[in-house]
Amino acid sequence: MTALARPDVRLHASWAAAVAEFGDTVVHGSGVWRLPDQRYADLTLDGCARFVAMLLEESDPGVPLPDDRVPCTYFWITDGDPDEVVGFLALRHRLNDWLFHEGGHIGYSVRPSRRRQGHASRALALALRQAADLGIARALVTCDDDNVPSARTIERNGGVYEDTRNGKRRYWIETAEG
Ligand SMILES: CC(C)(COP(=O)(O)OP(=O)(O)OC[C@H]1O[C@@H](n2cnc3c(N)ncnc32)[C@H](O)[C@@H]1OP(=O)(O)O)[C@@H](O)C(=O)NCCC(=O)NCCS
């Protein structure tokens, strides 16, 4: 059952395996880009603990951020018992100029070995509920123009296409439950 878990060192081994699977590709929604070289996380237990602390701090609206950043809640997409980390999802609490035009509220990725099993679709549905809890009535979710799996993920969650800006397809999704 797909779930959203807050980052936790308890999931260290599975987190490290999931991150490693991406190799040197960008891990959307993971927060790894926040690290000094923007690509490689320290996969040791200590590295995981530092990383988790950084991610949790970023979700706290009370913590001052640079002008170009907004508070963001990170989730590890999990499945099974015991939990396996199957992907990553980031929920930005509000939009700045770049997020409005290109980045959107929500970014995500699923580890290559667990794709095409519905995890992204279910994770996005869960994230939309979290967004509603944060007071986001309409979430903006974007994807690269040629990213068919991500576009399908957004569309099956009710995404209404608005336009494409700078190669990013922009969709709005109502989050409030009827
Ligand atoms: C995009 C991504 C998150 C989708 O994850 P996933 O768990 O495989 O997605 P799902 O299993 O929920 O599938 C969602 C839809 O995409 C379709 N899909 C998935 N992979 C596909 C592929 N390679 N080609 C065509 N369609 C694909 C599925 O059939 C499904 O569509 P449907 O509802 O019409 O059947 C995953 O491919 C990924 O991590 N990609 C790299 C990172 C990325 O692009 N993130 C998005 C940034 S905006």
The ligand as an ORCA input file, in Angstrom:
! r2SCAN-3c Opt
* xyz 0 1
  C       7.095     10.022    -13.505
  C       7.221      8.879    -12.503
  C       7.240      9.482    -11.114
  C       5.991      7.964    -12.649
  O       6.062      7.005    -11.595
  P       5.285      5.623    -11.636
  O       5.136      5.147    -10.228
  O       5.923      4.723    -12.613
  O       3.858      6.089    -12.197
  P       2.496      5.243    -12.156
  O       2.809      3.795    -12.080
  O       1.613      5.843    -11.116
  O       1.928      5.529    -13.598
  C       1.316      6.762    -13.901
  C       0.838      6.763    -15.335
  O       1.971      6.867    -16.200
  C       1.979      5.794    -17.109
  N       3.366      5.441    -17.317
  C       4.271      5.106    -16.377
  N       5.463      4.880    -16.958
  C       5.280      5.079    -18.276
  C       6.129      5.008    -19.392
  N       7.426      4.690    -19.243
  N       5.626      5.283    -20.621
  C       4.323      5.623    -20.759
  N       3.463      5.719    -19.712
  C       3.943      5.444    -18.514
  C       1.209      4.705    -16.418
  O       0.681      3.768    -17.342
  C       0.125      5.507    -15.755
  O      -0.818      5.916    -16.723
  P      -2.305      5.342    -16.765
  O      -2.933      5.839    -15.513
  O      -2.872      5.937    -17.991
  O      -2.163      3.869    -16.792
  C       8.499      8.036    -12.747
  O       8.529      7.644    -14.088
  C       9.777      8.790    -12.402
  O      10.219      8.775    -11.252
  N      10.394      9.426    -13.393
  C      11.645     10.199    -13.160
  C      11.398     11.431    -12.318
  C      10.338     12.321    -12.895
  O      10.226     12.472    -14.096
  N       9.553     12.921    -11.982
  C       8.524     13.848    -12.363
  C       9.112     15.196    -12.431
  S       7.826     16.337    -12.925
*
